[in-house]
């Protein structure tokens, strides 16, 4: 039987950032049915379309690089697959690229995130952010299968940029992602709250790239 392995990159923004991972699965099931693509179904007593997401995205986060893998029973031009999916995608979700699956999911090692911190005292907050970044360790409490564990995220965090504007501190960073360890910016944000007396709120948290260990884009 012919089996075409396809990898789609899609964005999830605006109102779609409030779609949970569970609801995203249901949403994609409806999207595939409406697209009438020749999707490969699993075998067995209860066949269902095969598809999978590379990394779950936290609720409330936007992304321009989500990965969706699925199989087709027939060859179609990638542009046609993209157009047929986009014609039935919900608001806030759009297929950016469709290509063959080149790498295994296990090749994913990190993700790039950007976000903004908003406060009345931007100068003070910027100083506290820089102090936290320069610290020898950044300890946070993280939930694990064995309970709450204190973790130092500093060795696995790489700051790409940290800039101050008139009303925000804008940060971009690499964090580990994949089958073994997954961090997201809320860990850094919570650590900052514990180390700063300045009230602030986080906005525009966005995953901007999914990467391999050598910083190349996962494909």
N, C-alpha and C positions, 0 to 999 in steps of 0.2 A: 504494500500500500504506500502511495506517495505521501510523504510527510515533510512539509516545509516549515522550518523553525524560524519564527519572526520575532524581532525585538523592536518595540515601539518606545520612543521617548515622548513624554507628554508633560504639559504644564498643568498645575493645579493652583489656581489663584482666585482672588475675589471671594465670592460667596462659597465657592467650592472648597475653600480651606476648612470649612466647618463640616465637611463630609468625613465621617469616621472611616477607619480602615475597613471595618465590617460592612458599612454601607457602600463603600467604594467597590467592594466585591460584587454586591448586588447591582450597583449602578453599571459596572462593566458587563455583567451578564446580560442586562437589558440592551446595552449598547451593541454587543455582538449580535444579538438576535435581530435588532432593527437594521443593522448594517447588511445582513444577509451574506456575510462572508462565509466561505466554505471552511468553517472552524472544525478542527479535529476534536472529536468527543472521546472521552475516556471509555474503556470497555467495562463490562460487568453488569450487575443487576440494575444499577441506577446511573446510566451514562450522563455526563455533564461536560460542557465545554472546558477544555484544558487551558488555563492561563494562570500566570503568577506574577507577583510584584517583587522586585528585587529587594526593596527596603520599605518597611512601614513608615509612613510620615506622621509625625505627631499632630494631633488635632489642633487647628488654629495656625499651623505653619503653611506658608506658601512654598511652591517649588516650580522650578523651570527645567527639571531634569529627572522626573520620575520614570522608572523603567517598568515596562509591561512586556512579558514574554508570552507568546501563544503559538499554536501550531495550526497550519492550514492543510487541507486535503488536496489543494490544487494550487498551481503557480499563478500568481497575479502580479502585475507591476506594483512596485512599492508605492508609487504615487497614487495608484488607484485604491490601495488598501488605506492609505492615509486619508484620502478624500472621502471614502465611504464611511470611515469611522468618524471623521470630523463632522460629517453631515448629520450625525445622530448623537454626538457627544453633548452632555449637559453644559449649562452655562458655567464658565470658569475653568473648563477643561478643554484642552486642545492638543492634538497630536502634532508634534514638531518634526519628528523624523521616524521613518520606518526603514529597517535594514535587516540583514541576516544576523543571527546570533553568532558573535565571534568569540566571546569569552565566557567562561563559566562564572556563575554568581560568586563562587569562592574567591574570584580575583578582586572583588571589592574590598578595599582596605580603609577608605576614609571618605568623608563628605565635606564639602565646603558650604559654609553658612554665612549669611549676612544678617544683621539686625541693627536696630537703633534703640538707644536709651534716651528717654525724654525726662527732663527735670527743670525746675526753676533755676537751680544753681548749677549751671552747666560746667563752669570752671571747676567748682569743687568736685563734681561727679567725675569729670575727666581726670582730675588728679587722683581720685580714689581708684579709678579703672587702671590707670598706669601703675599705681602702687601694687594693685593685685596682680597684674600681669608680670611685674618685676619680682614678685615674691618667690621664694624657693619652693613653695608647695601651695596647692589650692585644694583644700580638703572639703569634701562634700559627703553627705549621707545619701547613699543610693540603695534603692530596694533591689534585692536579689531573691533568688528562689529559697535561700537559706535565711532570709530576713534582712534587716537593715545593716549595711556595711559602710564603713568609712573608707572613701577612695580618694586618692590624690590624682586629679585630672591634669595637673600641670605637665607631666612628662609626655602625655599623648595629645596635648593641645598645641597648635601652632597658629599664632596671630599673624595674619596677612596684612591687615591694616587696622588702624585705630585713629580716627579723625574726629575733630570737634567742629561742629557748625554752631550757628547762633542759638539753636535750641535743642541740639541732640549730640550724642556721642555715637558715631557710626562705626561698627566693628565688623570685620570679616575674619573668619578663622577656619582652619581645618580641625576636624574631630574624627576619631576612629569610628568606622562603620563596617558592617559586614556580619558574617556568621558568628564571630566570637564576641566582639565588643561593640556596643553602640552607645555613643554619647550624643547629646544635643545641647544647644546653647542654653537651655534653661538651667543646666547644672552650673555654668559659669555665672549666670544671672543670679541664682540663689546664693552662690558664694559671695557675690558682690554685695547683696543685701545684708549679709552677715558682717561684712567688713566696711560698710559705709553707713553713716548716719543721715545721708541725704536721701530723701524720698524720690523715687523715680519709677517709671513704667517702661516696659519693653514693647516695642512695636516692630511691625514689618519683618518678622523672623522668616527667612526664606532659605531653602536649600538650593544652592546655585550650581553644584556639580557633584557627581558621584565618581570617585577616582580609584585607581589602583595604587599599589604601594609606591610606585615610582612617580606618582602625581599625574600620570596619563589618564585621560578620560576613559571610563569604562565603556566598552562597546559590545 
